[in-house]
Amino acid sequence: MFRFITRLFNRKRNIEEMCHCRNPKCEGKILEVLIHGFYRVRLDNADHTQLICHLSGKMRRHQINILPGDTVDVELSPFESDHGRITGVVKLGDN
């Protein structure tokens, strides 16, 4: 019985580690609002990379409005280099 519980605990921990892999996060500025809830974002890195991003679920659920010129937190997609997810808006006092 103890071995079964240990195996179950280890399997659960491995699944959690796979699911909660860290995606790179950075800040960017909204350039334009696209159709269907997508945004063009320019990252604040040396290359000034442009991404196409969508809002995260919590931001959609709480109906947070984003306008061009806003500074946002972006989580980069591990699968596509030109896509990302907007996870938050940087407040004016945080800069």
N, C-alpha and C positions, 0 to 999 in steps of 0.2 A: 504494500500500500504506500509506503514511504517513497519508494522509487517512482511510482506512478505520479504522485504529487510533485516530486522534484522535476520529473520530465515535463509535466504540464506547466509548472512555473517557468522552467527554462524556455519552453516553446513560446509561452506568452511574452516573456521578456525579449526574445529574438524578434517576434513579430512587431512589438512596440518599437524596437530599435530600427527596424526596416521602415516602419510607417513614419517615424518622426525624424527622418533624415533632415539635416539642416540645409535649407536652400539659401543661397547667397542673398543677402539683403543690402539695399543701398537706398539712397535718396535720389529723387529726380523732380523735374518740373513738368507740369502738364503743358504741352504745346497746343493740342487741339482735341476737341471732343469728336469722336467718330460715331457711326451708327451702331445700334444694338448694344450700347453700354460699354463700348471700347474707347480707349484713350491713347493718344500718342504722347509718350513721355520721353524726355531727354534726361539721361542720367548725369549726375554730378561727378563724373570720373574724368580721367585725363582724355579719353577718346570722345566724350560727349555722345555716347551711343544712344540711338533712338530705338525705343521698344513700342510694341503695341500691347497694352495692358487692359485687364478687366478688373472690376471691383471684387473684393473678397465677399464672402457670404454675409458676414456681420455688418459690413458697410452697406450692402444692399438692403438687409433686413431693417437697419435703423435709418435708412433713407438719407445717408450723408451725401450732400451735394458737393461736387467738385467742379471748379471752373478753370479755364485756361489761366496759367500763371501761378496756380497753387503748387506748393511743395509737398510731395507725398513720399511715403515709405513704399518701396517696391521690393517684392520678393521675386527673384528671377526663376524662370522655369528650368529645371534640370534637363529637359528633353529638347527644347527649342531655344536657341540663343537670342531670338528676337521677340520673345513673348515673356510676359510677367503678370503679376497680380498685385494690385494696389491694396496694401494692408492697413494704411492709416494716413491721416493728414498731419503734417508737421505744423504745430501751432506757431504763431508769430514770436512768442517769447522763447521758443526752444532754439532759435537760430544763434 
